[in-house]
């Protein structure tokens, strides 16, 4: 028996805008409103407005909240300053990645953990299972928030039209409480597009008012509503990993080339420390497959799971692939044997339904915005 997908507070508004809806991680979400390419290009050159209310917010409070999160996650949460955010991961005891997360410090002893939609319940359950022995509380706040995002080079100008919060003083990976278009919000300078932008956590009952105000303020700046499809091509160009593709429980952070998020120097034990210590040593002595970028010589688009080949042998696997509106060519991220990971390595291709299509190996990201 299938359950009906969850609806965000903006569901009826999306439908009134003619959005093509899709089931994503149990939510009915806008895939696109019109042209995926136009939405992608709007974010790269002007601004786009996203509904991201499917993400999972988990609040952790208490005198030992920081110590608990440093134990439950691989990062050193004790060093996150008030009003700042940190990218980190939660892993299994064997070091396998359960999810990648952003942790916001909202106060002296209050943190918000934001998990990917498909993993929110898994992360919530894991945190609840790990909190024993700490003077801290884990709270499911998924229903307490709607999440809107304004992304693109025009996003600061648009936001300044609807808030008097100190946006100039708001650094990347920081958040501050403020009022946006009369709505109380947590304003975070984070995003998943490779562009400057803001994510706005608000009460669901305020979501539509905020969406309409941002749409009006953004009109002179070329802002348009954007769906999940262009969010995926934007993050792919920016070389950002997606859980279930570049990150899985079969990989440790070191296998994924993200060992930097593991902080062995922090005080006390943490879940997965022993396994990750071994993974770090393995990566040092025998490098695992490396995550690289691939740019097509032709027009055929690689998809997740397609084999990467060289010299007639399989040397890796595509994790994400799509046409790149910015580059004008198909691109992919793939894990390949270390011997073939250097940019410019010749003779590398992707097996697309039996044909070995030539691809150029490049360093990630494919696209980096001008500061």
ABEGO torsion letter per residue (X at the ends): XBBBBBBBAAAAAAAAAGBBBBBBGGBBBBABABBAAAAAAAAAABBBBBBAAABBBBBBBEAAAAAAAAAABABBAAABBBGBBBBBBBBBAAGBBABBBBBBBABAABBBBBBBAAAAAAAAAAAAAAABGBBBBBBBAAAABBBBBBBEAAAAAAAAAABABBAAABBBGBBBBBBBGGBBBBBBBBEAAGBBEBBBBBBAAAAAAAAAAAAAAAAAAGBBBBBAAAAAAAAAAAGBBBBGBABBAABBAAAAGAAAABBAABBEBBBGAAAAAAAAAAAAABBBBBBBBBBBABABBBBBGBBBBBGGBBAEBBABBBBBAAAGBBBBBBBBBAAAABBGBBGBBBBBGGBBBBBBBBBOBABBBBX
